[in-house]
Amino acid sequence: AAMRSRAEVDATLQTAKLNPAELLPVVHCLSFGPQAGTGECCLLQLEPGLCAELEAGRSLVIRGEKDEQAVLCSKDKTYDMKIADTSNMLLFVPGCKTPEELNADQASCNIIHSQIAGFSNNYWELRRCRPKLKKLRKLLMEDPYEGPDSQKDQTFSKYTTEDLLSLIQASEEEILHQLQVIDACKIQGYWRILEFDYEMKLLNHVTQLIDSESWSLSKVPLCTCLEELGPLEPIEMIEHILLSYGRKYVDDAGEVYFEMHEDKICRAIAQMLLQNAVKFNLSEFQEVWQQSVPEGMTTRLDQLKGLALVDRTSRPETIFLLKVEDLPEDNQERFNSLFSIREKWTEVDITPYIQDLCAEKQTVGALLTKYARSSMQNGVKVYNSRRPIS
């Protein structure tokens, strides 16, 4: 394209009935570069926080396997990626100056010849989403750790932090936090989950030692635990079980102690009792449960949120295992699954099973409004499915 002169620009303005006095003196003359039509460019819209991440030299990573919807992750957050179409064509002009930049520079040349390097009718839009962490537990449960004597430990797939970062659609911090939540531990560089019976065996060693030494549950000495239990199990495992079921602290003399989590220990023992029965008579269960926990601990049904469900309608009342981590990760599928287990739910009963679906600043109430309908039953508000459950 021939370069336009100032006279031609002024003539064009006049034809368009525009007053040059109302415009900036600088004019951009656009032409398409040789590569403009190849469609090589993608646009990504970033919120200020993510922009700052890139400007600070940190990276953003797109994660997902072939059959998964792509997500974008920063160091600590996960975003869904969706294509947004625009009605205005977006042009890429390298070195383009904005009106603000031009204002500051009155002496700049009157005509700037700019070449368009590409164009687009859409861009990627990011929406903060829940990290997709269910797969993490699923991968680690392919080969739970059964202890140092287990024979089958040579064969299965094992995962390093790097492996998990490439397979799980979540940011590094969210993955590392979730590994802590599910009590995973690193064995020979691989992340593992302890097989439940082995975990109970370790916990039992610790609680029996606490009992025999008459220690306070809030002051369990690490050093003595390792000395006494070291001959029975690897010391890394003893320390791991103390970290899983207790809070580590150092006293004034520099000794390391653990304050044991009563609720978590009671919960694990309840799981052990419940997992061998389809349903359990509630009052019998409560009796056996209280007898099974360490001396000085008190069992309460609210320790079992998201682990077990009480059926108050059956006679006698029963309790059965229902673990939130076994339910689907997708919102609609989760509700379908819950409503196929029980037709009508009270908010108190359903909350532990949907709490983890709440996005940032979203409440359980908002989720129920969207996926369930409410009615009154004997003066109590209950929720059932909005759609027929097959």
C-alpha positions, 0 to 999 in steps of 0.5 A, a space after each residue: 500500500 502506498 504511504 498516505 500523506 498528511 494532505 490525503 489524511 485531511 481530505 479523508 477527515 473532511 469527507 467523513 465530516 470529522 473536525 480535526 481539532 477534536 482529534 489527536 494530531 497523530 494518525 495511524 495508517 494501517 496495512 496488513 503484513 504478509 503473515 496477517 492471515 495465517 491465524 497463528 495467534 491466540 489471545 488470552 484475557 488475564 485478570 490483573 493478578 495473573 498479569 502481575 505473575 507473568 510480569 514478575 517472570 513466573 509461568 502459567 501452565 495449561 494442564 489436562 490430558 487429551 480427554 480433559 477440558 483444559 485448565 490454566 494454573 498459576 502457582 496457587 490457583 486453577 482457571 477454566 479456559 473458555 473461548 469467548 467470541 467477539 463481534 468486533 475483529 481484534 487486530 494485533 499491531 506490534 508497537 502500537 501506541 495508545 492515545 494516553 502514550 501519544 498525548 504525552 508525546 506531542 512532538 511525535 511524528 504526525 503519521 505512524 505507518 503500522 502493520 497488522 500482524 494478525 487478527 482474531 474474532 475470539 479469545 480465551 477467557 479464564 474463570 476461577 474454578 475448583 481444582 480437579 483433585 479427585 483424580 489425585 486420590 484415585 491415582 495414589 489408590 492404584 497402589 496403596 502402601 501396605 508396609 515394608 514387608 509387602 511383596 506386591 510393592 515392586 510392580 505398580 505405577 508410582 508417582 513423583 511430584 513431577 508426575 502429579 503436576 503433569 496429570 492433575 488439573 490443579 496448581 502446584 500449591 493446591 496439589 501439595 495441600 491436597 496431598 497433606 489433606 489425604 495424608 499422603 507421604 513420600 516414600 523413596 521419592 514417590 507419593 503414596 497413600 497408606 493402605 487403610 489396614 496398615 494405617 490402622 495397625 500403625 495408629 493402634 501401635 501409637 494409641 496402645 503405647 500412649 495407654 501403657 505409658 499413661 501419657 496425656 493425649 496432648 503431650 506425646 513425646 516423639 523421641 520415646 515413640 520412635 525408640 519404643 515402636 522403631 523395632 516394630 515399624 519403620 520410624 518414618 511411618 511412626 512419625 508419619 502417623 503421628 503427623 497425620 493424627 496429631 499436631 507437632 510442637 516443641 516444648 521449652 526444653 526443645 523436645 518434640 511432642 504431639 497433641 493427638 487429634 481426638 476427632 480424627 482418631 475417633 473417625 478412623 476407628 468408626 471407619 474401621 468398624 463400619 467398613 465391614 458392615 452394610 448397615 449397622 444398628 445405630 445404638 449398637 454401633 455407638 456403644 462398640 465405637 466408644 469402647 473401641 477408642 483410646 481411654 479418655 476419648 469421647 465419640 460423637 456422631 458429628 465426628 463422622 461428617 462426610 464419612 457416615 450417614 445415619 438413617 433416622 427413618 429406619 426402625 431401629 435407626 441405622 448408620 452406614 459408611 458414605 464417604 464424600 471422597 467416593 462421590 463424583 466431582 461434577 456438581 450435577 453428578 454429585 447431586 444425582 448420586 446423593 438423590 439416588 442414595 436418599 430421595 429427601 435430604 435435610 440441609 444438615 445431612 446433605 451439607 458435608 456431602 456438598 460443602 467441597 463443591 462450593 466455589 469461592 464465596 459460594 454457599 451451600 444454600 446457593 448450591 441447593 437452590 440451583 440443584 435441588 427443590 425444597 419442601 416441608 416434611 413434618 415441619 422440617 425443610 427437606 431437599 429433593 432432586 429437580 430432575 427424575 433420578 433414573 
